[in-house]
Amino acid sequence: MENQNFYEGRILVNMAAFVMRQDDLKPLHGNLDWEKLFRVADYNKISNLIYLALKPLHGNLDWERLFRVADYNKISNLIYLAILGNNEKMPERWKTRFYERYSDILKFNESCTEGEREILVLLELKKIPVLVLSSSSRRQLYPREEMAGESSLKLFFLDPEDYLFAKGYLVNIGYETDTLYPGVGEKMRIPGRFSVEIYHTFPFKTQVYQRGMEKLLQRAFLKENGNYIYEWNAIDQLVYLMLQSAYLYVTGHLQIRHLTDLYVFYKKAAEEDQLQEQSAYLYVTGHLQIRHLADLYVFYKKAAEEDQLQELENRLKEFKVNILAQKLLHLSYMWFGTREECASMETEEEELQVFDILEKNVFYGMTGKFGPETDEQALDLRSDILKEEERENRMEKRALFYRRLREFFSLVRRQLKELYDIWFSR
């Protein structure tokens, strides 16, 4: 079963990467030298294993399972584009299901801008301070907007009481609760239209994460032309994406879509950070144009004053996941990046085994199970989460005990009162 999860995950990653890189689907159907491969396999006495491995690549893929795994990872639209781009043969039923998910993304792109504007204008008018954790603008980082997932507007309310007021206002304009996130927030949606996630508590259990998020929250600033809508600069958004990916990885909820988002966001940040280096080179070689300086100015006006990418690791250290988060970032580049981009990540050869373990655990996480873990930060974070969950369970059991004790004494009190009334009524 574990091998099947890994195999299905690899197929979907390869297909998604084909779309992200805009190239041929070589990992599945490349022009391999089969004669040479047969000789090597025959020499190593594994021809029978290769035959069993190749059977699914020739029309026997379990498309029902692949659709479910792709849907869980929120990359069904990417898989549909891969199917179109490579003339993939598949049952018409499942081709239609993938198309439906792709069509949903097209509809989302048509309504998301207006849906977000309506909600943010409402909160601004009601004078409710809120931090935008993420928005649909993330889709603009992809080569084509329909490659992005349904990136809901995610809002964190600075005052927990405002959360209830905001929920009431959203209900008044037609939003309904779609998914509850116990203890932290919920997802609300207008049926068939836009969705928004609202939070009154950050969805992280450990004290280290909570303290780190409080510091990160203090770095938020008011959105331009706004008095109540807060946002983060590029580096803080990247920090949030990376620490969230590390947390989801450890809890077994990291999806392939999370890593595609991380890849495109970091790629954009890295490209902008290279503007200064590029400008210096053009100046020295005598090719610097006013347009280059205009681009540099626009970036640094938008960015924080410090060097963003150099600050990244220091911020992640506060959450004690700097190494783990960087590994997940490297994994996203290994999956979706070009050969040149992968080379820029400077992955050592001895680290490849570490990334194999990382990759398997992402795929195993789809089933709610964990494979062997070697990353110390992942082990420490998982241990902290388990301790916090145990503490919460103890508190729930204690609260349940006291509630039942109160009910017991309340029952005894009523019975004694009834006996008293009966005794003195004679």
C-alpha positions as CSV (number, residue, x, y, z in Angstrom):
1,M,0.0,0.0,0.0
2,E,2.8,2.4,0.9
3,N,4.5,1.7,-2.5
4,Q,1.2,2.4,-4.3
5,N,0.9,5.7,-2.5
6,F,4.4,6.7,-3.5
7,Y,3.9,5.5,-7.0
8,E,0.7,7.5,-7.4
9,G,2.2,10.5,-5.8
10,R,5.2,10.4,-8.2
11,I,2.9,10.2,-11.3
12,L,0.8,13.2,-10.2
13,V,3.9,15.2,-9.3
14,N,5.5,14.4,-12.7
15,M,2.3,15.4,-14.5
16,A,1.9,18.7,-12.5
17,A,5.6,19.5,-13.1
18,F,5.1,19.0,-16.8
19,V,2.5,21.8,-16.8
20,M,4.5,24.0,-14.4
21,R,7.6,23.8,-16.5
22,Q,5.7,23.9,-19.8
23,D,7.7,21.0,-21.3
24,D,7.2,17.4,-22.4
25,L,5.9,14.8,-20.0
26,K,9.3,13.0,-20.2
27,P,9.2,11.3,-16.8
28,L,6.1,9.2,-17.9
29,H,6.6,8.9,-21.7
30,G,10.1,10.0,-22.6
31,N,12.2,8.7,-25.5
32,L,14.2,6.3,-23.4
33,D,16.8,3.9,-24.8
34,W,14.8,0.8,-24.0
35,E,17.4,-1.6,-25.5
36,K,20.1,-0.3,-23.1
37,L,17.7,-0.3,-20.2
38,F,16.7,-3.9,-20.9
39,R,20.4,-5.0,-21.0
40,V,21.1,-3.2,-17.7
41,A,18.0,-4.7,-16.1
42,D,18.7,-8.1,-17.4
43,Y,22.3,-8.0,-16.1
44,N,21.0,-7.0,-12.7
45,K,18.3,-9.7,-12.8
46,I,15.4,-7.3,-12.3
47,S,13.7,-7.5,-15.6
48,N,10.6,-9.0,-14.0
49,L,10.4,-6.1,-11.5
50,I,10.7,-3.6,-14.3
51,Y,7.9,-5.3,-16.2
52,L,5.6,-5.1,-13.2
53,A,6.6,-1.4,-12.7
54,L,5.9,-0.5,-16.4
55,K,2.5,-2.2,-16.7
56,P,0.6,0.9,-15.2
57,L,2.3,3.2,-17.7
58,H,0.6,1.5,-20.7
59,G,-3.1,2.1,-20.1
60,N,-3.7,0.4,-16.8
61,L,-3.6,3.4,-14.5
62,D,-6.2,3.5,-11.8
63,W,-7.7,6.8,-12.8
64,E,-10.3,6.7,-10.0
65,R,-7.6,6.6,-7.3
66,L,-5.5,9.1,-9.2
67,F,-8.4,11.5,-9.4
68,R,-9.0,11.2,-5.6
69,V,-5.4,11.7,-4.8
70,A,-5.1,14.7,-7.2
71,D,-8.4,16.2,-5.7
72,Y,-7.1,15.8,-2.2
73,N,-3.9,17.6,-3.2
74,K,-5.9,20.3,-5.1
75,I,-4.0,19.8,-8.3
76,S,-6.8,18.3,-10.5
77,N,-6.7,21.3,-12.8
78,L,-2.9,20.8,-13.4
79,I,-3.5,17.2,-14.1
80,Y,-6.2,18.1,-16.7
81,L,-3.8,20.4,-18.4
82,A,-1.2,17.7,-18.4
83,I,-3.7,15.3,-20.0
84,L,-4.4,17.8,-22.8
85,G,-0.8,18.6,-23.3
86,N,0.3,15.0,-23.7
87,N,-2.7,13.4,-25.3
88,E,-3.0,11.1,-22.3
89,K,-5.4,8.2,-22.9
90,M,-7.9,7.8,-20.1
91,P,-11.5,6.8,-19.6
92,E,-13.9,9.6,-20.7
93,R,-15.6,9.5,-17.3
94,W,-12.4,10.5,-15.5
95,K,-11.4,13.0,-18.2
96,T,-14.7,14.7,-17.6
97,R,-14.2,14.7,-13.8
98,F,-10.8,16.4,-14.2
99,Y,-12.3,18.9,-16.6
100,E,-15.0,19.8,-14.1
101,R,-12.2,20.7,-11.5
102,Y,-10.4,22.7,-14.2
103,S,-13.7,24.5,-15.0
104,D,-14.2,25.2,-11.3
105,I,-10.9,27.1,-11.3
106,L,-11.9,29.1,-14.3
107,K,-15.1,30.1,-12.6
108,F,-13.2,30.9,-9.4
109,N,-10.9,33.2,-11.3
110,E,-13.8,35.1,-12.7
111,S,-15.4,35.8,-9.3
112,C,-12.5,35.9,-6.9
113,T,-11.4,39.5,-7.4
114,E,-14.9,40.9,-7.0
115,G,-15.6,38.5,-4.0
116,E,-12.5,39.6,-2.2
117,R,-13.1,43.3,-2.8
118,E,-16.7,43.0,-1.5
119,I,-15.5,41.4,1.8
120,L,-12.6,43.8,2.4
121,V,-14.7,46.9,1.6
122,L,-17.3,45.6,4.1
123,L,-14.7,45.1,6.9
124,E,-13.2,48.5,6.1
125,L,-16.7,50.2,6.4
126,K,-17.5,48.3,9.6
127,K,-14.1,49.4,11.0
128,I,-13.0,45.8,11.8
129,P,-9.1,45.4,11.9
130,V,-8.1,42.3,10.1
131,L,-4.9,40.7,8.7
132,V,-4.9,39.2,5.2
133,L,-3.0,35.9,5.6
134,S,-3.4,35.1,1.9
135,S,-5.5,36.0,-1.1
136,S,-6.3,35.0,-4.6
137,S,-3.6,37.3,-5.9
138,R,-1.3,34.2,-5.5
139,R,-2.7,32.9,-8.8
140,Q,-0.8,35.7,-10.6
141,L,2.5,34.0,-9.7
142,Y,1.8,31.0,-11.9
143,P,2.7,31.0,-15.6
144,R,-1.1,30.9,-16.3
145,E,-3.7,31.8,-13.7
146,E,-5.7,28.6,-14.3
147,M,-2.7,26.6,-13.0
148,A,-3.3,27.9,-9.5
149,G,-5.6,26.3,-7.0
150,E,-8.7,27.8,-5.4
151,S,-6.8,30.2,-3.1
152,S,-9.4,31.4,-0.7
153,L,-9.1,34.7,1.0
154,K,-7.8,34.0,4.5
155,L,-8.3,36.5,7.2
156,F,-7.1,36.7,10.8
157,F,-9.0,39.0,13.1
158,L,-6.9,41.0,15.5
159,D,-9.7,41.0,18.1
160,P,-11.5,37.7,18.8
161,E,-14.8,39.6,19.4
162,D,-14.5,41.1,15.8
163,Y,-14.5,37.6,14.5
164,L,-18.1,37.1,15.6
165,F,-19.2,40.4,14.2
166,A,-17.5,39.7,10.9
167,K,-19.1,36.3,10.7
168,G,-22.5,37.9,11.2
169,Y,-21.9,40.4,8.4
170,L,-20.8,37.6,6.1
171,V,-24.0,35.6,6.9
172,N,-26.0,38.7,6.0
173,I,-24.6,38.9,2.5
174,G,-25.2,35.2,1.8
175,Y,-22.2,33.3,3.1
176,E,-22.7,29.9,4.9
177,T,-20.3,27.8,7.0
178,D,-18.7,25.3,4.7
179,T,-16.0,23.8,7.0
180,L,-15.4,24.2,10.8
181,Y,-11.8,24.4,12.1
182,P,-12.5,23.6,15.8
183,G,-10.9,26.2,18.2
184,V,-9.4,28.4,15.5
185,G,-12.0,29.4,12.8
186,E,-14.0,28.3,9.8
187,K,-14.4,28.4,6.0
188,M,-17.4,30.2,4.7
189,R,-18.8,30.1,1.1
190,I,-21.5,31.4,-1.1
191,P,-22.8,28.3,-2.8
192,G,-21.2,28.0,-6.2
193,R,-19.2,31.2,-5.7
194,F,-16.4,32.7,-3.6
195,S,-15.1,31.3,-0.3
196,V,-13.3,32.9,2.6
197,E,-11.5,31.4,5.6
198,I,-11.7,33.4,8.9
199,Y,-9.6,32.8,12.0
200,H,-9.6,34.2,15.5
201,T,-6.6,32.0,16.6
202,F,-3.6,30.9,14.5
203,P,-4.0,27.2,13.5
204,F,-0.8,26.1,15.2
205,K,-0.7,24.3,18.6
206,T,2.8,24.7,19.9
207,Q,3.9,27.6,22.2
208,V,6.9,28.2,19.9
209,Y,4.7,28.7,16.9
210,Q,2.2,30.9,18.9
211,R,5.1,33.2,20.2
212,G,6.6,33.4,16.7
213,M,3.2,34.3,15.1
214,E,2.7,37.0,17.7
215,K,6.0,38.6,16.6
216,L,5.1,38.1,12.9
217,L,1.7,39.7,13.6
218,Q,3.5,42.9,14.9
219,R,5.3,43.3,11.6
220,A,2.0,43.7,9.7
221,F,1.2,47.1,8.2
222,L,-1.9,48.9,7.0
223,K,-2.7,48.3,3.3
224,E,-2.3,51.2,1.0
225,N,-5.4,53.5,1.2
226,G,-6.8,51.5,4.0
227,N,-7.3,52.1,7.8
228,Y,-8.3,48.6,9.0
229,I,-6.9,46.1,6.5
230,Y,-3.4,44.8,7.4
231,E,-1.0,42.8,5.3
232,W,2.6,41.5,5.3
233,N,5.5,42.3,3.1
234,A,6.9,39.7,0.7
235,I,9.4,38.2,3.2
236,D,6.8,37.8,6.0
237,Q,4.4,36.2,3.6
238,L,7.2,33.8,2.5
239,V,8.0,33.1,6.2
240,Y,4.4,32.3,6.8
241,L,4.2,29.9,3.8
242,M,7.4,28.1,4.8
243,L,6.5,27.7,8.5
244,Q,3.0,26.5,7.5
245,S,4.5,24.0,5.1
246,A,6.7,22.6,7.9
247,Y,3.8,22.3,10.3
248,L,1.5,20.6,7.8
249,Y,4.3,18.2,6.8
250,V,4.8,17.2,10.5
251,T,1.0,16.7,11.0
252,G,0.6,14.7,7.8
253,H,-1.5,17.4,6.0
254,L,1.0,18.8,3.5
255,Q,-0.5,18.8,0.0
256,I,1.3,19.0,-3.3
257,R,-0.6,22.3,-3.9
258,H,1.2,23.8,-0.8
259,L,4.5,23.0,-2.4
260,T,3.5,24.5,-5.8
261,D,2.5,27.7,-4.0
262,L,5.8,27.7,-2.1
263,Y,7.7,27.2,-5.3
264,V,6.1,30.0,-7.3
265,F,6.2,32.4,-4.4
266,Y,9.9,31.8,-3.6
267,K,10.8,31.9,-7.3
268,K,9.2,35.3,-7.6
269,A,10.9,36.6,-4.4
270,A,14.3,35.3,-5.7
271,E,13.8,36.9,-9.1
272,E,13.1,40.3,-7.4
273,D,16.1,39.9,-5.1
274,Q,18.3,39.4,-8.1
275,L,17.4,42.9,-9.5
276,Q,20.1,44.6,-7.5
277,E,22.8,42.1,-8.6
278,Q,21.7,42.4,-12.2
279,S,21.7,46.2,-12.0
280,A,25.3,46.3,-10.7
281,Y,26.4,43.9,-13.5
282,L,24.7,46.0,-16.2
283,Y,26.3,49.2,-14.8
284,V,29.8,47.7,-14.9
285,T,29.3,46.5,-18.4
286,G,27.8,49.8,-19.6
287,H,24.4,48.4,-20.4
288,L,22.4,49.9,-17.5
289,Q,19.2,51.5,-18.7
290,I,16.7,53.8,-16.9
291,R,14.2,51.0,-17.1
292,H,16.4,48.8,-15.1
293,L,16.6,51.4,-12.3
294,A,12.9,52.0,-12.5
295,D,12.3,48.2,-12.0
296,L,14.7,48.2,-9.0
297,Y,13.0,51.3,-7.5
298,V,9.5,49.7,-7.8
299,F,10.7,46.5,-6.1
300,Y,12.5,48.3,-3.2
301,K,9.6,50.6,-2.7
302,K,7.3,47.6,-2.3
303,A,9.7,45.6,-0.2
304,A,10.9,46.1,3.4
305,E,14.1,48.0,3.9
306,E,16.2,45.0,5.0
307,D,17.4,42.4,2.5
308,Q,14.5,40.1,2.5
309,L,15.9,36.8,1.5
310,Q,18.8,37.1,3.9
311,E,16.3,37.7,6.7
312,L,14.4,34.5,5.9
313,E,16.4,32.0,7.8
314,N,16.6,34.2,10.9
315,R,12.8,34.5,11.0
316,L,12.3,30.8,10.6
317,K,14.8,30.1,13.4
318,E,12.3,31.7,15.7
319,F,9.9,28.8,14.9
320,K,12.7,26.2,15.1
321,V,12.0,24.9,11.6
322,N,14.5,26.8,9.5
323,I,16.3,23.6,8.3
324,L,13.0,21.6,7.7
325,A,11.4,24.5,5.9
326,Q,14.4,24.9,3.6
327,K,14.3,21.2,2.8
328,L,10.7,21.5,1.8
329,L,11.5,24.5,-0.3
330,H,14.3,22.5,-2.0
331,L,11.9,19.6,-2.5
332,S,9.4,21.9,-4.3
333,Y,12.3,23.0,-6.6
334,M,13.3,19.4,-7.3
335,W,9.7,18.7,-8.2
336,F,8.7,21.7,-10.2
337,G,11.8,23.7,-11.0
338,T,13.9,23.6,-14.2
339,R,17.3,22.0,-14.3
340,E,18.9,25.4,-13.8
341,E,16.7,26.3,-10.9
342,C,17.4,23.0,-9.2
343,A,21.1,23.6,-9.6
344,S,20.7,27.1,-8.0
345,M,19.4,25.4,-4.8
346,E,22.9,23.8,-4.2
347,T,21.7,20.4,-3.1
348,E,24.5,18.1,-2.0
349,E,24.6,14.6,-3.4
350,E,24.6,13.1,0.1
351,E,21.4,15.0,0.9
352,L,19.4,13.1,-1.8
353,Q,18.5,10.3,0.6
354,V,17.1,12.9,3.0
355,F,14.9,14.3,0.2
356,D,13.7,10.7,-0.6
357,I,12.5,10.3,2.9
358,L,10.9,13.8,2.8
359,E,9.1,12.9,-0.4
360,K,7.8,9.6,0.8
361,N,6.5,11.2,4.0
362,V,4.6,13.8,2.0
363,F,2.9,11.0,0.0
364,Y,2.3,8.8,3.1
365,G,0.7,11.7,4.8
366,M,-2.2,11.5,2.3
367,T,-3.2,8.3,4.2
368,G,-2.7,9.8,7.7
369,K,0.3,7.6,8.3
370,F,3.9,8.6,8.9
371,G,7.0,6.9,7.5
372,P,10.4,6.9,9.2
373,E,11.6,10.4,10.0
374,T,15.2,11.6,10.2
375,D,14.9,15.4,10.4
376,E,15.5,16.5,14.0
377,Q,13.4,19.6,13.7
378,A,10.5,17.6,12.3
379,L,10.8,15.1,15.2
380,D,11.0,17.9,17.8
381,L,8.0,19.7,16.3
382,R,5.9,16.5,16.1
383,S,6.9,15.8,19.8
384,D,5.8,19.3,20.8
385,I,2.4,18.9,19.0
386,L,1.8,15.6,20.6
387,K,2.6,17.0,24.0
388,E,0.1,19.9,23.4
389,E,-2.5,17.5,22.2
390,E,-2.0,15.4,25.3
391,R,-2.4,18.5,27.4
392,E,-5.6,19.5,25.6
393,N,-6.9,15.9,26.1
394,R,-6.2,16.2,29.9
395,M,-8.0,19.5,30.1
396,E,-11.0,18.1,28.2
397,K,-11.1,15.1,30.5
398,R,-10.8,17.4,33.6
399,A,-13.5,19.7,32.2
400,L,-15.8,16.6,31.5
401,F,-15.1,15.3,35.1
402,Y,-16.1,18.6,36.7
403,R,-19.1,19.0,34.4
404,R,-20.4,15.5,35.4
405,L,-19.6,16.2,39.1
406,R,-21.7,19.4,38.9
407,E,-24.5,17.5,37.2
408,F,-24.3,14.8,39.9
409,F,-24.5,17.3,42.8
410,S,-27.3,19.2,40.9
411,L,-29.3,15.9,40.7
412,V,-28.7,15.1,44.4
413,R,-29.8,18.6,45.3
414,R,-33.0,18.2,43.4
415,Q,-33.7,14.8,44.9
416,L,-33.0,16.1,48.4
417,K,-35.4,19.0,47.8
418,E,-38.1,16.7,46.6
419,L,-37.7,14.5,49.7
420,Y,-37.7,17.6,51.9
421,D,-41.0,18.8,50.3
422,I,-42.6,15.4,50.6
423,W,-41.5,15.1,54.3
424,F,-42.8,18.5,55.4
425,S,-46.0,18.3,53.3
426,R,-47.4,15.5,55.5
